[in-house]
């Protein structure tokens, strides 16, 4: 059984690449998670998980992470990715992610609205929302990435 993560941060970045994979890799590097092995998780922040914006993840780690990303090969297209974390201090939290051909503001509104709805349907009081987002206009092959890395 895996232990519950104790720390998290929110991050977002965008990058260009010669291929879809190198665009994605560049965005991961800019978002401070590029030298880890991502283990995509769904949308629950464990109870007691502490926000640590300076958290450094050891290279090569298996990293639980909730994320949204978009890769696009249409020059001139605006793309964005965003994540939000809804927090209730004495409970678990909820993470939402979104990516699309839109502006940063549209992506942020979408994840904010989704986390508010997630709290409403759970009957929980939302105390705080943290958001990270990235916007990019594609030159050749672009990637926008937003994530909530979870750590021990």
N, C-alpha and C positions, 0 to 999 in steps of 0.2 A: 504494500500500500504506500502511496506517495504521501509525504507530509504536506500539510497545508502551507501555502506561501504566507510569509509574514510581512513582505514589503512589495511596493509597486511604484511605478511612475507612469506618466502619460508622455507619449512622444509622437512626432510626425515629421516626415521629410519627403522630398521629391528628388528625382534624379533622371538624367538621360543616360541611354546606353546604346551600344551598337546592336544589341539583341534584347529581347524581352527579359531574359534572365539577368543580364548585366545591368539593365535599368532597375530591376527589382533589387539586385544586390547593392547597387549604389545607394538606393533609398534606405535600405536596411543599415548600411554603414553610417549614413548621415543621421539616422535615428538612434544610433548607439546600440544596435542589436545585431549588426552584420557579422560578427565573429562568433555567433552562437548557433545552435541547432534549434530551430523553432518547433515547438510542440503546440499547435493551434488548439486553443480551448474555447469553450463557449462563454457565457456571459455573466458569471457570478464571481464577485470579489469576496474572498473569504472573510468571515468575521474577524475583527481585530487587525486586519491588514493595514499597515502604516504607509502613508505616502512618503516617498523618499526621492525627491527629484535628482539627487546626486548619486543615486545608486549605480554601482559599477558591477556589471555581470561578468564573471570570469570567462575568458575565451574558451570556446569549445563546449560550454555548458549546454545541457538540455534545458531549454527555456520555455516554461509555460507562458503563452502569450495569446491575448485576444487581439485580432487585428482585421483591418479592412485595407484593401489595396485595389488599384486599378492600373492596368498597363494599356497604353494606347499607341498606335502607329499612324495616327492621322495628324500630320503637321498642322499647327495652328489651333488644335482642339484644347480647350481648357478642361483639366481634370482635377479632382479633389478627393481627399480621403479625410475622415474625421472619426474620432472615438470620444465617447463620454463615459464618465464613471459617476453613477449616482450613489451617494453616501448617506447612510443613516448610522450614526455613531455607535449605537448599541446592537447592531445587526450586521448582516451581510450586505454587500452592495451589488449593484447591477451595472454591467458594462454593455454598451451598445457601440456598434461600428457601422460605417457607411462609406461607400465610395461610388463615384459616378462622374459623368461628363457635366460638371457644374462648377460653381464658384465655391470657395472656402466657406463663405457665409451660408450658402445653401446647405452644404454638408454639415456645418455646425448646428444649424437649426434642426436638421433632420435627426441628428444623434441626441440633441437636447430633448426634442419632442418624444423620441423613442424611450429615453430613460425615464421621463416623466410618466409616460403611459405604463411602463414596466412597474414602476412603483405604485401607480394607481391600481393596477389590476392585482397586485400583491397585497394591497391594503396597508402599505408602508408609508410613513411620512418621510419625504425627501428633504434632507437637511442641506446638502451641498452637491454641486455638480462640477467636475473637473473635465475640461475639454482640451484636446490637442487636434490640430488639423494642418494639412498641407495642400497647397494649390500649385498647379504647374501648367504652363502652356507648352504643348508638345512641339519639339523641333524635329526629331526623327523618330525615336522610340522613348516615350516617357513613362514614368511610374510615380504615382502618389501613394503614400503609405502612412497609416496612423495605427498606433498600437498601445496596449496596456500590458507591459511585461510584468510578470509576477515572480517574486523571488523569495528565498528562504532566509 
